[in-house]
Amino acid sequence: LVAPDGMEGFREIIARKPHVILTDKVMPKLDGFALLKSIKTIPELESIPVILMSDKLTPEEELRVFEQGFFDYLPKPINRSMLLARVKRAFRFNSQKYGFF
């Protein structure tokens, strides 16, 4: 699923309850941090792994990413192999924790 902005993405997440979420740090209407915060307020969504994509972050900013509760972080430009590896890791996390697969 792809959404044009963070608010529409949040609506899709509520409606479809995906197993993994990829979000950009900077988006119209609801940025990646606000999206994560909104997700964490809904019990049936709070355990979905959320991966943040962003331009390179400082070490302090990267620390904030994990302190806020993101599952992982991918620096831009996105490397396809790293993207696939991290999404697979998030799926494995969900399957081990909740027995999805």
LUMTI-401913 format. One record per residue (C-alpha): residue number from 0; x, y, z; chain; residue in one letter. Coordinates in steps of 0.2 Angstrom, whole numbers, plus 5000, padded with zeros to 4 digits. Example, Ala and Ser with C-alpha at 12.3 -4.5 7.8 and 13.67 -1.06 7.14 Angstrom:
% LUMTI-401913
+------+------+-------+------+--------+------+
| rose | east | north |   up | drenza | nupa |
+------+------+-------+------+--------+------+
|    0 | 5062 |  4978 | 5039 |      A |    A |
|    1 | 5068 |  4995 | 5036 |      A |    S |
+------+------+-------+------+--------+------+
//
This chain:
% LUMTI-401913
+------+------+-------+------+--------+------+
| rose | east | north |   up | drenza | nupa |
+------+------+-------+------+--------+------+
|    0 | 5000 |  5000 | 5000 |      A |    L |
|    1 | 5006 |  5018 | 4996 |      A |    V |
|    2 | 4998 |  5034 | 5003 |      A |    A |
|    3 | 5001 |  5051 | 4997 |      A |    P |
|    4 | 5003 |  5058 | 5015 |      A |    D |
|    5 | 5004 |  5053 | 5033 |      A |    G |
|    6 | 4986 |  5056 | 5037 |      A |    M |
|    7 | 4980 |  5045 | 5023 |      A |    E |
|    8 | 4994 |  5032 | 5028 |      A |    G |
|    9 | 4987 |  5032 | 5045 |      A |    F |
|   10 | 4969 |  5029 | 5038 |      A |    R |
|   11 | 4976 |  5014 | 5028 |      A |    E |
|   12 | 4985 |  5007 | 5043 |      A |    I |
|   13 | 4969 |  5007 | 5053 |      A |    I |
|   14 | 4959 |  4999 | 5039 |      A |    A |
|   15 | 4971 |  4986 | 5034 |      A |    R |
|   16 | 4982 |  4982 | 5049 |      A |    K |
|   17 | 4998 |  4978 | 5039 |      A |    P |
|   18 | 5012 |  4967 | 5047 |      A |    H |
|   19 | 5026 |  4980 | 5043 |      A |    V |
|   20 | 5025 |  4999 | 5040 |      A |    I |
|   21 | 5038 |  5009 | 5030 |      A |    L |
|   22 | 5037 |  5028 | 5033 |      A |    T |
|   23 | 5046 |  5043 | 5027 |      A |    D |
|   24 | 5052 |  5055 | 5041 |      A |    K |
|   25 | 5045 |  5070 | 5031 |      A |    V |
|   26 | 5028 |  5069 | 5024 |      A |    M |
|   27 | 5013 |  5081 | 5022 |      A |    P |
|   28 | 5000 |  5082 | 5035 |      A |    K |
|   29 | 5008 |  5069 | 5047 |      A |    L |
|   30 | 5027 |  5066 | 5048 |      A |    D |
|   31 | 5035 |  5049 | 5052 |      A |    G |
|   32 | 5036 |  5053 | 5071 |      A |    F |
|   33 | 5018 |  5059 | 5072 |      A |    A |
|   34 | 5012 |  5044 | 5062 |      A |    L |
|   35 | 5022 |  5032 | 5074 |      A |    L |
|   36 | 5015 |  5041 | 5089 |      A |    K |
|   37 | 4997 |  5039 | 5082 |      A |    S |
|   38 | 5000 |  5021 | 5079 |      A |    I |
|   39 | 5006 |  5018 | 5097 |      A |    K |
|   40 | 4990 |  5025 | 5104 |      A |    T |
|   41 | 4979 |  5010 | 5096 |      A |    I |
|   42 | 4982 |  4994 | 5105 |      A |    P |
|   43 | 4979 |  4982 | 5090 |      A |    E |
|   44 | 4992 |  4993 | 5080 |      A |    L |
|   45 | 5005 |  4997 | 5093 |      A |    E |
|   46 | 5016 |  4981 | 5090 |      A |    S |
|   47 | 5017 |  4983 | 5071 |      A |    I |
|   48 | 5036 |  4986 | 5067 |      A |    P |
|   49 | 5038 |  5003 | 5059 |      A |    V |
|   50 | 5053 |  5007 | 5049 |      A |    I |
|   51 | 5058 |  5025 | 5046 |      A |    L |
|   52 | 5066 |  5031 | 5030 |      A |    M |
|   53 | 5076 |  5047 | 5030 |      A |    S |
|   54 | 5091 |  5057 | 5023 |      A |    D |
|   55 | 5106 |  5053 | 5034 |      A |    K |
|   56 | 5103 |  5057 | 5052 |      A |    L |
|   57 | 5116 |  5063 | 5065 |      A |    T |
|   58 | 5120 |  5050 | 5079 |      A |    P |
|   59 | 5108 |  5060 | 5090 |      A |    E |
|   60 | 5094 |  5060 | 5078 |      A |    E |
|   61 | 5096 |  5041 | 5075 |      A |    E |
|   62 | 5096 |  5038 | 5094 |      A |    L |
|   63 | 5079 |  5048 | 5094 |      A |    R |
|   64 | 5072 |  5036 | 5081 |      A |    V |
|   65 | 5075 |  5021 | 5092 |      A |    F |
|   66 | 5070 |  5030 | 5108 |      A |    E |
|   67 | 5053 |  5035 | 5100 |      A |    Q |
|   68 | 5050 |  5016 | 5096 |      A |    G |
|   69 | 5054 |  5014 | 5078 |      A |    F |
|   70 | 5059 |  4996 | 5074 |      A |    F |
|   71 | 5072 |  5001 | 5062 |      A |    D |
|   72 | 5079 |  5015 | 5051 |      A |    Y |
|   73 | 5085 |  5016 | 5033 |      A |    L |
|   74 | 5095 |  5030 | 5027 |      A |    P |
|   75 | 5092 |  5037 | 5010 |      A |    K |
|   76 | 5095 |  5034 | 4996 |      A |    P |
|   77 | 5087 |  5017 | 4999 |      A |    I |
|   78 | 5098 |  5002 | 4995 |      A |    N |
|   79 | 5086 |  4989 | 4989 |      A |    R |
|   80 | 5095 |  4974 | 4997 |      A |    S |
|   81 | 5095 |  4983 | 5014 |      A |    M |
|   82 | 5077 |  4987 | 5012 |      A |    L |
|   83 | 5072 |  4969 | 5009 |      A |    L |
|   84 | 5083 |  4963 | 5023 |      A |    A |
|   85 | 5076 |  4974 | 5035 |      A |    R |
|   86 | 5058 |  4971 | 5030 |      A |    V |
|   87 | 5061 |  4952 | 5031 |      A |    K |
|   88 | 5068 |  4955 | 5048 |      A |    R |
|   89 | 5053 |  4964 | 5053 |      A |    A |
|   90 | 5042 |  4950 | 5046 |      A |    F |
|   91 | 5052 |  4937 | 5056 |      A |    R |
|   92 | 5050 |  4948 | 5072 |      A |    F |
|   93 | 5031 |  4948 | 5070 |      A |    N |
|   94 | 5030 |  4929 | 5065 |      A |    S |
|   95 | 5040 |  4924 | 5081 |      A |    Q |
|   96 | 5031 |  4936 | 5092 |      A |    K |
|   97 | 5013 |  4933 | 5086 |      A |    Y |
|   98 | 5014 |  4917 | 5075 |      A |    G |
|   99 | 5008 |  4925 | 5059 |      A |    F |
|  100 | 5017 |  4914 | 5047 |      A |    F |
+------+------+-------+------+--------+------+
//
